[in-house]
Each structure stands twice: as structure tokens, then as C-alpha cells.
Amino acid sequence: MTTTTEQSVPLLLLIISQLPGIGPSRARALVNRFGAVPALLEADYEALRQIPGIGETIARETAERLASPAWLGKAREEAEKQLARAERLEASVVTILDPAYPPLLKEIYDPPLLIFVRGNVSALSLPSLAVVGTRKATAYGKQATEFICREMASNGYAIFSGLAYGIDMMAHRAAVESDGVTVAVLGCGIDRIYTDPAGRLWPRILERGAIVSEEWIGVKPEPGNFPRRNRLISGLTQGTLIVESDLKGGSMITAACALEQNREVFAIPGSIFSAASRGANFLIQQNQAKAALSPEDILAELDPARNPALKQPEAHEPPALNIEESCI
């Protein structure tokens, strides 16, 4: 029998991550039941079917794979390759059992079993704001993004975004240029920074911040990855700001994820004649987002104690009224 010292926790969880039908929620249930020890790889059908969320079919298929030396050998080989690739990138594989795992991310319904991080892992646990928006930003959107992100970064908030063209890139750049911390959350492997191939921005992000993904190293930016990525952007942060967005798109998905995760949602109101502001205006109209007219509006919600200008007005005794005045 393989001992715990022979298998690292990341290796074990990378193996478990390859089981078909075992997503983040079921994987977490497995870990809660067995722990991240070799016994997890020896679970049989009877033990698996007792776990909430794992039905008979998945329990049977999972038990068969775990009992197969061929499947386990291949899964172990793929897991070891990932760890080797992470080492070459000087990246960390942070598991949900690791003290460095971001506490806010652990609170969401389906936190990933592990994440791949290049750069400063501690940046993922700083006071934070996600800033997302359209790839086709207007001059107004650019100005608003730079203004908000510079001020929030100067107030000690890490700016999270998706390193996409448009608003995302502007948010990262504004934070970097303010000597702040910014974190890029990718929908692909942390080695595939396809939006910045020349390396004009991402090396600067890594100086103080991080690049993070739940996708395995080497995974291409497939369309199906991005809704999962969007839930991480909102899940890693205290609040999400929608700068510019049409009624459909990734930014609106991120806003929906934030609402589902019980996180703050903000939106910058825009022109009623601009398609780029339809999404933000809609969220405000539906009371799903708070209008952000300034950084202070965001700070007031995320951490009012840090903003002395937002103290509640002092209570005053009502003026004394005579009988006639009190009846008016």
C-alpha cells in the first residue's frame, strides 16, 4: 500500500479530478469523507454510494476506475506531468485543503478542488474588487475603468479581472500603473496567455499579483471554460463591478455569479443610447447592482469603516414643539 508520504495532496487531488462525473462539488464531498490520503483512491462502491450527491451509477463507475491499475496508472502519470509543468513555470498548485487557499473562494457553492497560481499566492486573499466589461470599450468606459481601478488599488484593493481585451486589460493596467496588485483569472491554462503574447502586461502583473486558473496547464481557451472562469472571478472577490456590457455576455454572467454567491455587485451607469451600457443600466434598474458613481460608493459597501467620510450623521434631539406645531 502506498503511504501518505509517497503521495502529495496535490497529486492525489489531481488524480481524483480526472474521474468522469466528479465535478468540484462531488470531489469536495469525496475529500470530506475520506480526506486527501491514499484511502481516497481505495474507496469501493459501498463507501461511495453513501456520499451525498453521488448516485449509484457514478459510485459504480468511480469504484471501477479506482480499482483499475491501468486507469490509476494513467491518471497518476497525467497528475505528475501537471506537477512537473507547474514547477517549470514556478507556479503553485493550491488545494482546497491548503491554508493558502483563498477563503472567499472556499465559501462558494462549487469551489475548485485546486487552482494553479503563478506569482504571489497571498494576493488572492487581499481585499478585492473584480472589474469586468466589454471587449469593445468606449472612451467613457476606458476613463471610468482607469479612474475606479487606480483609486481602489491606491486604497489597498487587489483588482481582479479576466485578462481579456477591452475593459479587463484596462483594469489590470490601471492597477499596475498605480503600483497596486492585480490578479488575472484565466479560462485556460496559466501557460496560455493568448491575449498578451508579447508579454507587455502579464509579467508586470506577476511582480506583485498573480495569474490563476482552475484549468490544467496546457488547456486551451475553449468557450465552455469561460462560464466556469467567471464564477471564479466573482468568487475570489468581495464585489464585482460591471463597467460596460451589453445585455448578454461574459460580464453579465459574472454579475449573475456574484449575486448567486451573495457578493456585492456594482455597475457604472452609462448613456441610454449606448449599447455598451445596456447591461450595466439594466442591472441598476433591476436593483441587482448598486450604481457606482465614484470609488467611494464601492468602498462604502465593501468596507465602510475604512472611509471616515462615510460616517453616519450624528443624531440630534428633535426641536421642542408647542401643541399647535406638533399637530401640523
JOWO-V994455 format. One record per helix or strand of 2 or more residues. SS is the DSSP state (H for helix, E for strand). FROM is the first residue (numbers start at 1). TO is the last residue. If there is no record, write none. Layout:
ss:SS from:FROM to:TO
ss:SS from:FROM to:TO
This chain:
ss:H from:4 to:6
ss:H from:9 to:16
ss:H from:24 to:34
ss:H from:38 to:42
ss:H from:45 to:48
ss:H from:56 to:66
ss:H from:69 to:88
ss:E from:91 to:95
ss:H from:103 to:106
ss:E from:114 to:119
ss:H from:121 to:125
ss:E from:128 to:132
ss:H from:139 to:154
ss:E from:158 to:161
ss:H from:167 to:177
ss:E from:182 to:185
ss:H from:194 to:196
ss:H from:202 to:208
ss:E from:210 to:213
ss:H from:223 to:235
ss:E from:239 to:242
ss:H from:250 to:260
ss:E from:264 to:267
ss:H from:275 to:285
ss:E from:290 to:291
ss:H from:295 to:302
ss:H from:304 to:306
ss:H from:308 to:310
ss:H from:323 to:326
